[in-house]
Amino acid sequence: MAHWFDKVFCGAGILPMRAHRLKTCATKNSGMEKILLTRPGYEKLLRELEFLSRVERPQVVQEILEAAQEGRVEKNPDFQSALAQRRRLERRIKQIRHTLANAEVLVGSNLSPDKVRFNARVTVINLTSGKEREFKMVGPLEADAAAGSLSLTSPLGKALLGRAVRDRIQVQTPRGVRSYQVVAIHMEQA
């Protein structure tokens, strides 16, 4: 059985891992689907990775070391809490690295600028309620409809993709069919 020190620090990438553990990480990216990101979304993930790696990880390691000095680590709640925090941190770092490794930052498109496409700002009007909304067309990872970022893979995003101003669309939602009209399209600058 591995010593707690090996599990905590080797797994965190702080100390060199044993050779047999390195083999498992080498070929996991083959055949992966690309993840669409805008340039600001990509840069945001880079900043988060940098912060987690350079600020958060050393703090958690320090907490683990301090808690380990208090004695029996199996029954030490501070140590167990610090380990759980490290596991969450390492999962997030791994998730961000995977996303960045498979990211495709789109800055252009073969669609004309008068069509809805990735990274465009689209204003639509709900033909039933008369409410107007503006959305930025983004990939699924950056989507937040409440904040105005609409995923290309959402039902409304799929329906809008490739449409022009004055085009009408119908979207099946859990609450029934909704009708929209494209009012304006503004292209985001790269």
Secondary structure, DSSP 8 states (H G I E B T S, - for coil): ---HHIIIIITTTSS---HHHHGGGTTTTTT---EEE-HHHHHHHHHHHHHIIIIIHHHHHHHHHHHHTTS-STT-HHHHHHHHHHHHHHHHHHHHHHHHHTEEE----SS-TTB--TTEEEEEEETTT--EEEEEEE-GGG-BGGGTEEETTSHHHHHHTT-BTT-EEEEEETTEEEEEEEEEEEE---
